Amino acid sequence: MIGLGARGLGALGAASLLNPDLLEGGSNPDALRLSGSLETPHFKPTAKRIIYLFLSGGPSHIDLYDYHPKMREIHGIELPDSVRNGQRITGMTSGQESFPCVAPMFEFSRHGPSGSWFSDAIPEIAGIAEEITLVKSVHTEAINHDPAITAINTGSQQPGKPSMGAWLDWGIGSPNKDLPGYVVMISKGKGNAQALYDRLWGSGFLPSKHQGVKFRSAGDPVLYLSNPNGVSREMRRNMLDGISRINLAKKSETGDLEIDARIAQYEMAYRMQTSVPELVDLRDEPQHVLDLYGEDALEKGTFAHNCLIARRLSERGVPFIQLFHRGWDQHNNLPKQIRGQTKDVDQAAAALVKDLKQRGLLKDTIVICGGEFGRTIYSQGKLTKDNHGRDHHGRCFSMWMAGGGFKAGFEYGKTDDFAYNIVENPVHVNDLNATVLRALGIDHERFTYKYLGLDQRLTGVEHPKVISDLLA
């Protein structure tokens, strides 16, 4: 009797995977909105989705956003010990005998209601200053790339925790059952590119179906999307039905919940065979939209192309879209390299915000832009008239957010004249994540998953706080 009952429940589970509306209230949009583990939001949300523009490698806040006029006066002087204050530095500069300060080799001007400084290297982003919240006081304990990227994406420097996108796919689900709830795209500039590991969009201890799906720039957007020669769609359907019966029989014996994740992934792959080709077909995009994103909009694998795909994903309700653009690790030849990097991202990032706004999507979409840390005021290596590098700096750096309930035309946080230490309104990376969760209607302290006897959470255990001043 128990065995038959278990098989009956397994069949019901399979039915729900094949046709989710059966257990989700049909076409009720409220039921679909929270199709994840949370039945209802903790608070009324101001956002439904996130597009995360991650500039991997540590873009220099000093050369892009965090300008102080006194930097022109301190150019060339030795960084005072009172400013460095015993800070731990990387092995790349720990052996330097001198730490000369370097002013930005770019011009800056004020933009937006708050009069924020923007470099002339990012004129298009400066042009949307009235739409964004610019935070100049983000900080992290990590001083090397992998721990820092891991920390800002998962809440911990130690690998193995779920990424933010996986948490949200598990927690709130997705209203679109034909596309993944978490999509990742990667582009690369001409600068020094640090490695990116798949665990950065992994599911950690959450069920594996919540891991990010990486879209590729060549061939099928998703691996094995096309059927092999000689295999029809009907044959694929019959094959999946047979595999599901085998999997459910195994689950009735073992009770392994990961089998449900496996079945769900097979079904998602089947549905993506139709939904993804339509998604990435840009022939229906008008020319003025392509022009908005720039000349690279139709070139697969570019940041501009990925931004346009991100907008199309957001239109289809995908709740978490993450774009990684590699190449921001400017330890040398910074002025030239950062010009190349900003050329890749400036127009497209601004275009994404404009495009979302004109379609009425910005009001419930959070666009986040930034990297894992900033760069030092002092030069790495020899300082010359027109060349220098900068080392990693986690003590303060800049990020911006737009839409989804964040204040528009707002600046928050302040650093000293060396852009080295925070002097006003610090924002830890976990504070930022807690604030983003709040905009999505989630209390980060109650958003937990039991694992190894602990109530695990995205924002860690160091008492992060929601920065309510950032929210409208």
PAKOL-786755 format. One line per field, with one value per residue (C-alpha): residue number from 0; x, y, z. Coordinates in nm, 4 decimals. Example, Ala and Ser with C-alpha at 12.3 -4.5 7.8 and 13.67 -1.06 7.14 Angstrom:
<pts>
resi = 0 | 1 .
X = 1.2300 | 1.3670 .
Y = -0.4500 | -0.1060 .
Z = 0.7800 | 0.7140 .
</pts>
This chain:
<pts>
resi = 0 | 1 | 2 | 3 | 4 | 5 | 6 | 7 | 8 | 9 | 10 | 11 | 12 | 13 | 14 | 15 | 16 | 17 | 18 | 19 | 20 | 21 | 22 | 23 | 24 | 25 | 26 | 27 | 28 | 29 | 30 | 31 | 32 | 33 | 34 | 35 | 36 | 37 | 38 | 39 | 40 | 41 | 42 | 43 | 44 | 45 | 46 | 47 | 48 | 49 | 50 | 51 | 52 | 53 | 54 | 55 | 56 | 57 | 58 | 59 | 60 | 61 | 62 | 63 | 64 | 65 | 66 | 67 | 68 | 69 | 70 | 71 | 72 | 73 | 74 | 75 | 76 | 77 | 78 | 79 | 80 | 81 | 82 | 83 | 84 | 85 | 86 | 87 | 88 | 89 | 90 | 91 | 92 | 93 | 94 | 95 | 96 | 97 | 98 | 99 | 100 | 101 | 102 | 103 | 104 | 105 | 106 | 107 | 108 | 109 | 110 | 111 | 112 | 113 | 114 | 115 | 116 | 117 | 118 | 119 | 120 | 121 | 122 | 123 | 124 | 125 | 126 | 127 | 128 | 129 | 130 | 131 | 132 | 133 | 134 | 135 | 136 | 137 | 138 | 139 | 140 | 141 | 142 | 143 | 144 | 145 | 146 | 147 | 148 | 149 | 150 | 151 | 152 | 153 | 154 | 155 | 156 | 157 | 158 | 159 | 160 | 161 | 162 | 163 | 164 | 165 | 166 | 167 | 168 | 169 | 170 | 171 | 172 | 173 | 174 | 175 | 176 | 177 | 178 | 179 | 180 | 181 | 182 | 183 | 184 | 185 | 186 | 187 | 188 | 189 | 190 | 191 | 192 | 193 | 194 | 195 | 196 | 197 | 198 | 199 | 200 | 201 | 202 | 203 | 204 | 205 | 206 | 207 | 208 | 209 | 210 | 211 | 212 | 213 | 214 | 215 | 216 | 217 | 218 | 219 | 220 | 221 | 222 | 223 | 224 | 225 | 226 | 227 | 228 | 229 | 230 | 231 | 232 | 233 | 234 | 235 | 236 | 237 | 238 | 239 | 240 | 241 | 242 | 243 | 244 | 245 | 246 | 247 | 248 | 249 | 250 | 251 | 252 | 253 | 254 | 255 | 256 | 257 | 258 | 259 | 260 | 261 | 262 | 263 | 264 | 265 | 266 | 267 | 268 | 269 | 270 | 271 | 272 | 273 | 274 | 275 | 276 | 277 | 278 | 279 | 280 | 281 | 282 | 283 | 284 | 285 | 286 | 287 | 288 | 289 | 290 | 291 | 292 | 293 | 294 | 295 | 296 | 297 | 298 | 299 | 300 | 301 | 302 | 303 | 304 | 305 | 306 | 307 | 308 | 309 | 310 | 311 | 312 | 313 | 314 | 315 | 316 | 317 | 318 | 319 | 320 | 321 | 322 | 323 | 324 | 325 | 326 | 327 | 328 | 329 | 330 | 331 | 332 | 333 | 334 | 335 | 336 | 337 | 338 | 339 | 340 | 341 | 342 | 343 | 344 | 345 | 346 | 347 | 348 | 349 | 350 | 351 | 352 | 353 | 354 | 355 | 356 | 357 | 358 | 359 | 360 | 361 | 362 | 363 | 364 | 365 | 366 | 367 | 368 | 369 | 370 | 371 | 372 | 373 | 374 | 375 | 376 | 377 | 378 | 379 | 380 | 381 | 382 | 383 | 384 | 385 | 386 | 387 | 388 | 389 | 390 | 391 | 392 | 393 | 394 | 395 | 396 | 397 | 398 | 399 | 400 | 401 | 402 | 403 | 404 | 405 | 406 | 407 | 408 | 409 | 410 | 411 | 412 | 413 | 414 | 415 | 416 | 417 | 418 | 419 | 420 | 421 | 422 | 423 | 424 | 425 | 426 | 427 | 428 | 429 | 430 | 431 | 432 | 433 | 434 | 435 | 436 | 437 | 438 | 439 | 440 | 441 | 442 | 443 | 444 | 445 | 446 | 447 | 448 | 449 | 450 | 451 | 452 | 453 | 454 | 455 | 456 | 457 | 458 | 459 | 460 | 461 | 462 | 463 | 464 | 465 | 466 | 467 | 468 | 469 | 470 | 471 .
X = 0.0000 | 0.2789 | 0.4659 | 0.1580 | 0.0840 | 0.4377 | 0.4061 | 0.0791 | 0.2433 | 0.5308 | 0.2867 | 0.1257 | 0.4721 | 0.5491 | 0.2204 | 0.3044 | 0.6437 | 0.4955 | 0.2092 | 0.2929 | -0.0416 | -0.2153 | -0.0822 | -0.0325 | -0.3808 | -0.4074 | -0.3539 | -0.3713 | -0.0805 | -0.0465 | 0.0063 | 0.2605 | 0.4452 | 0.5632 | 0.5964 | 0.9040 | 0.9376 | 0.7907 | 0.4128 | 0.3829 | 0.6334 | 0.7257 | 0.6609 | 0.4962 | 0.7667 | 0.8724 | 1.0630 | 0.9975 | 1.3326 | 1.7032 | 1.9496 | 2.2976 | 2.5774 | 2.8848 | 3.2138 | 3.4516 | 3.8036 | 3.7476 | 3.6747 | 3.8536 | 3.6041 | 3.8686 | 3.8739 | 3.4988 | 3.2867 | 3.4626 | 3.6384 | 3.7704 | 3.9208 | 4.2024 | 4.3277 | 4.4972 | 4.6943 | 4.8030 | 4.9165 | 5.2659 | 5.2899 | 5.3484 | 5.0290 | 5.0319 | 5.0517 | 4.7575 | 4.5424 | 4.6582 | 4.6312 | 4.7923 | 4.5627 | 4.6420 | 4.7482 | 4.7980 | 5.1236 | 5.1446 | 5.2289 | 5.3407 | 5.7039 | 5.6881 | 5.9132 | 5.6996 | 5.3240 | 5.2794 | 4.9245 | 4.7839 | 4.5081 | 4.2678 | 4.3942 | 4.0417 | 3.8251 | 3.5222 | 3.1984 | 2.8851 | 2.5548 | 2.2056 | 2.0043 | 2.2682 | 2.5553 | 2.7513 | 3.0918 | 3.1258 | 3.4347 | 3.4405 | 3.5174 | 3.1479 | 2.9484 | 2.6405 | 2.6128 | 2.6606 | 2.3652 | 2.1327 | 2.2458 | 1.8890 | 1.7805 | 2.0384 | 2.1392 | 2.5186 | 2.6664 | 3.0284 | 3.0768 | 3.0439 | 3.3062 | 3.4227 | 3.6826 | 3.8176 | 4.1279 | 4.1661 | 3.9379 | 3.7903 | 3.7041 | 3.5630 | 3.3481 | 3.2323 | 3.1438 | 2.9355 | 2.7533 | 2.6904 | 2.7351 | 3.0490 | 3.4118 | 3.4119 | 3.2950 | 2.9956 | 2.7130 | 2.4253 | 2.4508 | 2.2054 | 2.0238 | 1.9834 | 1.8436 | 1.5853 | 1.4898 | 1.4362 | 1.2537 | 1.0272 | 1.0333 | 0.9554 | 0.6296 | 0.7766 | 0.7873 | 0.9503 | 1.2724 | 1.5128 | 1.4559 | 1.8260 | 2.0251 | 2.3968 | 2.5826 | 2.9555 | 3.1490 | 3.5166 | 3.7034 | 4.0641 | 4.1949 | 4.3382 | 4.0654 | 4.0343 | 3.8818 | 3.5104 | 3.3972 | 3.0559 | 3.0023 | 2.9552 | 2.6096 | 2.5734 | 2.3006 | 2.5274 | 2.3213 | 1.9919 | 1.8353 | 2.0408 | 1.7518 | 1.8037 | 2.1556 | 2.2067 | 2.1809 | 2.4705 | 2.3876 | 2.6720 | 2.7913 | 2.8478 | 2.6399 | 2.3274 | 2.2708 | 2.2372 | 2.4372 | 2.2510 | 1.9491 | 1.9032 | 1.7939 | 2.0542 | 2.0104 | 1.7319 | 1.5607 | 1.2264 | 1.0550 | 0.7957 | 1.0726 | 1.2352 | 0.9001 | 0.8545 | 1.2105 | 1.1623 | 0.8368 | 1.0150 | 1.3034 | 1.0540 | 0.8846 | 1.2224 | 1.3171 | 0.9874 | 1.0212 | 1.3648 | 1.2323 | 0.9599 | 1.2393 | 1.4848 | 1.2832 | 1.5678 | 1.4276 | 1.7102 | 1.5299 | 1.2546 | 1.5208 | 1.6514 | 1.3032 | 1.2395 | 1.5674 | 1.4815 | 1.1420 | 1.2933 | 1.5420 | 1.2530 | 1.0589 | 1.3708 | 1.3997 | 1.1151 | 1.1483 | 1.5235 | 1.5540 | 1.2662 | 1.4281 | 1.7650 | 1.6213 | 1.6682 | 1.5121 | 1.2033 | 1.4068 | 1.3636 | 1.6742 | 1.6393 | 1.6608 | 1.9707 | 2.1237 | 2.0459 | 2.2604 | 2.5420 | 2.7241 | 2.7917 | 2.4258 | 2.4004 | 2.7396 | 2.6954 | 2.9149 | 2.9464 | 2.8264 | 2.5885 | 2.4303 | 2.3933 | 2.2263 | 1.9708 | 1.9040 | 1.8713 | 1.5967 | 1.4144 | 1.4472 | 1.3051 | 1.0070 | 0.9408 | 0.9437 | 1.2801 | 1.3534 | 1.7360 | 1.9655 | 2.3377 | 2.5889 | 2.9591 | 3.1994 | 3.5593 | 3.8766 | 3.8689 | 4.1858 | 4.4049 | 4.7314 | 4.9161 | 4.8422 | 4.5206 | 4.4364 | 4.4371 | 4.2766 | 3.9956 | 3.9110 | 3.8623 | 3.6501 | 3.4255 | 3.3825 | 3.2454 | 2.9908 | 2.9061 | 2.6555 | 2.4927 | 2.4466 | 2.2847 | 2.0767 | 1.9442 | 1.8156 | 1.6614 | 1.5053 | 1.3545 | 1.2121 | 1.0497 | 0.8829 | 0.7531 | 0.9777 | 1.2256 | 0.9755 | 0.9817 | 1.3296 | 1.6459 | 1.9553 | 2.2756 | 2.6162 | 2.9540 | 3.2384 | 3.3859 | 3.6008 | 3.7691 | 4.1304 | 4.3927 | 4.4790 | 4.8454 | 5.0167 | 5.1179 | 5.4611 | 5.6336 | 5.4338 | 5.4971 | 5.3415 | 5.0717 | 5.0774 | 5.0202 | 4.8273 | 4.6248 | 4.6015 | 4.2874 | 4.0982 | 3.8045 | 3.7894 | 3.5645 | 3.4306 | 3.1343 | 2.8274 | 2.5007 | 2.1430 | 1.8478 | 1.4748 | 1.2802 | 1.2186 | 1.5686 | 1.5880 | 1.6517 | 1.9163 | 2.0587 | 2.4094 | 2.4955 | 2.8144 | 3.1345 | 3.5061 | 3.8096 | 4.0036 | 4.2145 | 3.9003 | 4.0665 | 3.8512 | 3.4778 | 3.3902 | 3.0105 | 2.7387 | 2.9268 | 2.7473 | 2.8820 | 2.8236 | 2.5811 | 2.3991 | 2.3533 | 2.2174 | 1.9820 | 1.8526 | 1.7977 | 1.6038 | 1.3914 | 1.2951 | 1.1862 | 0.9618 | 1.1914 | 1.3097 | 1.6694 | 1.6649 | 1.3655 | 1.4853 | 1.6607 | 1.7321 | 1.8138 | 2.1513 | 2.4057 | 2.1873 | 2.1926 | 1.9408 | 2.1584 | 2.0928 | 2.2278 | 2.3334 | 2.5519 | 2.5613 | 2.7434 | 2.4203 | 2.3807 | 2.1189 | 1.8811 | 1.9942 | 1.6477 | 1.7875 | 1.8567 | 1.4910 | 1.2293 .
Y = 0.0000 | 0.2410 | 0.1597 | 0.2196 | 0.5418 | 0.6652 | 0.5923 | 0.7846 | 1.0868 | 1.0501 | 1.0570 | 1.3690 | 1.5272 | 1.4372 | 1.5879 | 1.9107 | 1.9231 | 1.8579 | 2.1042 | 2.3422 | 2.5248 | 2.2185 | 2.3014 | 2.6747 | 2.8089 | 2.8025 | 3.1413 | 3.3398 | 3.5863 | 3.6204 | 3.2456 | 3.2461 | 3.5451 | 3.3443 | 2.9987 | 2.9313 | 2.8256 | 3.1523 | 3.1412 | 3.5182 | 3.8037 | 3.9223 | 4.2814 | 4.4465 | 4.4304 | 4.7226 | 4.4960 | 4.1681 | 4.1012 | 4.1890 | 4.2504 | 4.2382 | 4.3919 | 4.2469 | 4.4100 | 4.1307 | 4.2263 | 4.5324 | 4.8536 | 5.1607 | 5.3716 | 5.6471 | 5.6720 | 5.6366 | 5.7747 | 5.8664 | 6.1877 | 6.4447 | 6.7701 | 6.7436 | 6.4367 | 6.6760 | 6.8212 | 6.4874 | 6.3399 | 6.1995 | 6.2256 | 5.9186 | 5.7682 | 5.8791 | 5.6030 | 5.7666 | 5.6973 | 5.3439 | 5.2757 | 4.9335 | 4.7968 | 4.4494 | 4.4662 | 4.2070 | 4.0299 | 4.2262 | 4.5529 | 4.4407 | 4.4519 | 4.8044 | 5.0544 | 5.3480 | 5.4058 | 5.7235 | 5.8565 | 5.8882 | 6.1289 | 6.0127 | 6.0723 | 6.1596 | 6.4684 | 6.4675 | 6.6653 | 6.6749 | 6.5224 | 6.4558 | 6.6059 | 6.5120 | 6.6603 | 6.3339 | 6.3241 | 6.1077 | 6.0415 | 6.1401 | 5.7720 | 5.6929 | 5.9750 | 5.7596 | 5.6361 | 5.9974 | 6.0779 | 5.8566 | 6.0041 | 6.1125 | 5.7453 | 5.5874 | 5.5556 | 5.5853 | 5.4252 | 5.5299 | 5.3446 | 4.9757 | 4.7643 | 4.4052 | 4.2224 | 4.0302 | 4.1605 | 3.9010 | 3.8313 | 3.4894 | 3.5424 | 3.8865 | 3.7703 | 3.4727 | 3.6971 | 3.9487 | 3.6756 | 3.4305 | 3.6223 | 3.4289 | 3.4228 | 3.0446 | 2.8487 | 2.6188 | 2.8596 | 2.9285 | 3.2325 | 3.5190 | 3.4139 | 3.0581 | 3.1874 | 3.3955 | 3.1190 | 2.8918 | 3.1579 | 3.3427 | 3.1227 | 3.2492 | 3.3315 | 3.1951 | 2.8156 | 2.8009 | 2.9784 | 2.9352 | 3.1592 | 3.2433 | 3.3175 | 3.4023 | 3.5582 | 3.6322 | 3.8805 | 3.9725 | 4.2954 | 4.3437 | 4.3901 | 4.1397 | 3.8795 | 3.6820 | 3.3337 | 3.2889 | 2.9561 | 2.7988 | 2.7806 | 3.1614 | 3.0954 | 2.7579 | 2.6364 | 2.5289 | 2.3312 | 2.4273 | 2.1823 | 2.1820 | 2.2975 | 2.6491 | 2.6971 | 2.9586 | 2.8526 | 2.9936 | 3.1178 | 3.0676 | 3.3072 | 3.0416 | 2.7489 | 2.6667 | 2.9309 | 2.6419 | 2.3193 | 2.0298 | 2.2467 | 2.1001 | 1.7420 | 1.5120 | 1.4263 | 1.1732 | 1.2573 | 1.4364 | 1.6449 | 1.3676 | 1.1144 | 1.3462 | 1.3779 | 1.0018 | 0.9560 | 1.2099 | 1.0443 | 0.7114 | 0.8592 | 1.0275 | 0.6955 | 0.5408 | 0.8367 | 0.8310 | 0.4607 | 0.5254 | 0.8097 | 0.5852 | 0.3552 | 0.6152 | 0.9314 | 1.1345 | 1.4843 | 1.5569 | 1.3272 | 1.5907 | 1.8465 | 1.6131 | 1.5672 | 1.9427 | 2.0130 | 1.7655 | 1.9297 | 2.2794 | 2.1710 | 2.0406 | 2.3648 | 2.5730 | 2.4065 | 2.6347 | 2.9351 | 3.0068 | 3.0256 | 3.2747 | 3.4714 | 3.5176 | 3.5924 | 3.9689 | 4.0134 | 4.1681 | 4.4423 | 4.7799 | 4.9582 | 5.2458 | 4.9985 | 4.8336 | 5.1791 | 5.2583 | 4.9647 | 5.0401 | 4.8869 | 4.5587 | 4.4863 | 4.2143 | 4.0591 | 3.7548 | 3.7411 | 4.1185 | 4.3073 | 4.5101 | 4.1959 | 4.0451 | 4.3626 | 4.3430 | 3.9753 | 4.0696 | 4.3170 | 4.0499 | 3.8073 | 4.0671 | 4.1187 | 3.7469 | 3.7623 | 3.5970 | 3.7122 | 3.7065 | 3.7844 | 3.8251 | 3.9600 | 3.9172 | 4.1398 | 4.0341 | 4.2397 | 4.5041 | 4.3954 | 4.6946 | 4.6384 | 4.8154 | 5.0347 | 5.1443 | 5.4554 | 5.2677 | 4.9501 | 5.1191 | 5.3224 | 4.9960 | 4.8473 | 5.1497 | 5.1593 | 4.8053 | 4.8746 | 5.2460 | 5.2824 | 4.9435 | 4.9755 | 5.3168 | 5.1886 | 4.9038 | 5.1463 | 5.3729 | 5.0801 | 4.9338 | 5.2722 | 5.3417 | 4.9981 | 5.0531 | 4.7802 | 4.9885 | 5.0560 | 4.6891 | 4.5887 | 4.6525 | 4.7111 | 4.6689 | 4.7663 | 4.7113 | 4.4722 | 4.2811 | 4.5708 | 4.8931 | 5.0027 | 5.1828 | 5.5526 | 5.4538 | 5.3255 | 4.9668 | 4.9633 | 5.2645 | 5.5849 | 5.7687 | 6.0732 | 5.8841 | 5.5319 | 5.3494 | 5.0654 | 5.0241 | 4.7345 | 4.5784 | 4.7843 | 4.6448 | 4.9084 | 5.1262 | 5.1165 | 5.2383 | 5.0664 | 5.1934 | 5.0723 | 5.1854 | 5.1148 | 4.8655 | 5.0998 | 5.2459 | 5.6241 | 5.8013 | 6.0723 | 5.9926 | 5.9607 | 5.7771 | 5.7336 | 5.9343 | 5.8586 | 6.0642 | 6.2739 | 5.9683 | 5.7600 | 5.5144 | 5.5104 | 5.5517 | 5.8567 | 5.8461 | 5.5799 | 5.2513 | 4.9780 | 4.6249 | 4.3940 | 4.1945 | 4.5165 | 4.5797 | 4.2294 | 4.2668 | 4.5927 | 4.4345 | 4.1514 | 4.4103 | 4.5699 | 4.2237 | 4.1969 | 3.9606 | 3.9878 | 3.8656 | 3.7380 | 3.5115 | 3.4031 | 3.0853 | 2.7262 | 2.4554 | 2.2962 | 2.1268 | 2.2143 | 2.5879 | 2.8317 | 2.9410 | 3.2712 | 3.4788 | 3.7683 | 3.5686 | 3.5937 | 3.9231 | 4.1142 | 4.2881 | 4.5597 | 4.6987 | 5.0458 | 5.1979 | 5.5352 | 5.3826 | 5.2957 | 5.5374 .
Z = 0.0000 | 0.0925 | -0.2273 | -0.4446 | -0.2585 | -0.3152 | -0.6862 | -0.6931 | -0.5338 | -0.7784 | -1.0687 | -0.9256 | -0.8952 | -1.2550 | -1.3677 | -1.1881 | -1.3591 | -1.7022 | -1.6481 | -1.3581 | -1.3825 | -1.2368 | -0.8898 | -0.9315 | -0.9663 | -1.3455 | -1.5064 | -1.1829 | -1.2180 | -0.8395 | -0.8039 | -1.0835 | -0.9396 | -0.6403 | -0.7829 | -0.5701 | -0.2074 | -0.0771 | -0.0959 | -0.0672 | -0.0350 | 0.3127 | 0.2001 | -0.0949 | -0.3644 | -0.5815 | -0.8218 | -1.0009 | -1.1623 | -1.1665 | -1.4479 | -1.2948 | -1.5035 | -1.3355 | -1.4410 | -1.3504 | -1.2443 | -1.0293 | -1.2249 | -1.0901 | -0.8948 | -0.8920 | -1.2709 | -1.3253 | -1.0387 | -0.7146 | -0.8106 | -0.5641 | -0.7003 | -0.4422 | -0.6272 | -0.8696 | -0.5772 | -0.4299 | -0.7611 | -0.7218 | -0.3420 | -0.1261 | 0.0192 | 0.3854 | 0.6453 | 0.8209 | 0.5121 | 0.4500 | 0.8249 | 0.8135 | 0.5465 | 0.4208 | 0.0558 | -0.2150 | -0.2928 | -0.6169 | -0.4405 | -0.0945 | -0.2094 | -0.3484 | -0.1794 | -0.2865 | -0.3121 | -0.5220 | -0.5519 | -0.9033 | -1.0000 | -1.2732 | -1.6253 | -1.7333 | -1.7116 | -1.4811 | -1.4792 | -1.2648 | -1.3763 | -1.2454 | -0.9591 | -0.7014 | -0.9026 | -0.9023 | -1.0689 | -1.3812 | -1.5906 | -1.9564 | -2.0198 | -1.9502 | -2.1128 | -2.1821 | -1.8235 | -1.7128 | -1.9385 | -1.7293 | -1.3960 | -1.3247 | -1.3312 | -1.1027 | -0.7395 | -0.7250 | -0.4124 | -0.3467 | -0.0183 | -0.1035 | 0.0728 | 0.1144 | 0.3235 | 0.0228 | -0.1555 | -0.4319 | -0.7237 | -0.6607 | -0.2918 | -0.3721 | -0.6654 | -0.4615 | -0.1663 | -0.3588 | -0.5527 | -0.2679 | 0.0598 | 0.1573 | 0.0422 | 0.0737 | -0.2329 | -0.2121 | -0.1312 | -0.3738 | -0.5972 | -0.5642 | -0.8818 | -0.7537 | -0.4232 | -0.6087 | -0.8507 | -0.5495 | -0.3489 | -0.5901 | -0.8983 | -1.2463 | -1.4240 | -1.7498 | -1.7540 | -2.0985 | -1.9985 | -1.7059 | -1.4046 | -1.3948 | -1.7114 | -1.7356 | -2.0310 | -2.0534 | -2.2660 | -2.2645 | -2.3260 | -2.4272 | -2.0722 | -1.8250 | -1.7745 | -1.4547 | -1.4606 | -1.3978 | -1.2548 | -1.3102 | -0.9338 | -0.9394 | -1.0827 | -0.9148 | -0.6827 | -0.3959 | -0.1465 | -0.3148 | -0.5641 | -0.8839 | -1.1031 | -0.9609 | -1.0973 | -1.3679 | -1.7320 | -1.9315 | -2.2805 | -2.5258 | -2.7959 | -3.0657 | -3.1872 | -2.9923 | -2.7210 | -2.4754 | -2.5108 | -2.6753 | -2.7486 | -3.0966 | -3.1507 | -3.3098 | -3.6767 | -3.7182 | -3.3884 | -3.4257 | -3.1616 | -3.1166 | -3.0626 | -2.8058 | -2.6240 | -2.6112 | -2.4886 | -2.2061 | -2.1013 | -2.0774 | -1.8771 | -1.6427 | -1.5699 | -1.4834 | -1.2648 | -1.0780 | -1.0140 | -0.8688 | -0.6540 | -0.5117 | -0.3888 | -0.2598 | -0.1860 | -0.3438 | -0.4069 | -0.6510 | -0.8956 | -0.9180 | -1.0099 | -1.2820 | -1.4307 | -1.4171 | -1.5995 | -1.8755 | -1.9191 | -1.9224 | -2.1892 | -2.4007 | -2.3712 | -2.4421 | -2.7835 | -2.8879 | -2.6568 | -2.6831 | -3.0661 | -3.0672 | -2.7854 | -2.9576 | -3.3033 | -3.3280 | -3.6701 | -3.5105 | -3.3388 | -3.5130 | -3.6342 | -3.3892 | -3.0999 | -3.2466 | -3.2902 | -2.9270 | -2.8089 | -3.0524 | -3.3442 | -3.1605 | -3.0853 | -3.3501 | -3.2769 | -3.0566 | -2.7496 | -2.7081 | -2.4043 | -2.6225 | -2.7688 | -2.4233 | -2.2928 | -2.5710 | -2.4982 | -2.1293 | -2.2146 | -2.4157 | -2.1247 | -1.8867 | -2.1193 | -2.0887 | -1.7099 | -1.6337 | -1.2763 | -1.2677 | -1.5601 | -1.4985 | -1.7482 | -1.6736 | -1.8704 | -1.8121 | -1.8469 | -1.5695 | -1.3882 | -1.4743 | -1.2868 | -1.5675 | -1.8675 | -1.6978 | -1.9045 | -2.2345 | -2.1052 | -1.9180 | -2.2280 | -2.4156 | -2.1393 | -2.1059 | -2.4836 | -2.4592 | -2.1852 | -2.1622 | -2.4448 | -2.3988 | -2.0211 | -2.0620 | -2.3534 | -2.1406 | -1.8773 | -2.1426 | -2.3275 | -2.0118 | -1.9173 | -2.2523 | -2.2377 | -1.8849 | -1.7436 | -1.5429 | -1.2663 | -1.1614 | -1.2858 | -1.0836 | -1.2956 | -1.0911 | -1.2293 | -1.0624 | -0.9878 | -0.6958 | -0.5639 | -0.6755 | -0.7297 | -0.5215 | -0.5401 | -0.5468 | -0.8576 | -0.9050 | -1.0634 | -1.2109 | -1.2501 | -1.5761 | -1.7348 | -1.9240 | -1.7848 | -1.4562 | -1.2988 | -0.9802 | -0.7349 | -0.5822 | -0.3260 | -0.1293 | 0.1416 | -0.0776 | -0.4327 | -0.6370 | -0.7812 | -0.9239 | -0.9344 | -1.1443 | -1.1305 | -0.9211 | -0.6290 | -0.5935 | -0.5761 | -0.9047 | -0.9365 | -0.5936 | -0.4523 | -0.1312 | 0.0684 | 0.0760 | 0.0779 | 0.1748 | -0.0770 | -0.1631 | -0.2389 | -0.0017 | 0.3124 | 0.3692 | 0.5756 | 0.5435 | 0.5076 | 0.4502 | 0.2542 | 0.2913 | -0.0065 | 0.2097 | 0.3040 | -0.0665 | -0.1237 | 0.1745 | 0.0243 | -0.3167 | -0.1515 | 0.0291 | -0.3028 | -0.4176 | -0.1123 | 0.0796 | 0.4395 | 0.4142 | 0.7734 | 0.7040 | 0.3600 | 0.4764 | 0.3799 | 0.6325 | 0.5566 | 0.7850 | 1.0810 | 1.0081 | 0.8647 | 0.5723 | 0.3978 | 0.1110 | 0.3309 | 0.5703 | 0.9466 | 1.0114 | 1.0826 | 0.7452 | 0.7284 | 0.4706 | 0.3570 | 0.3441 | 0.2336 | -0.1084 | -0.1653 | -0.2831 .
</pts>
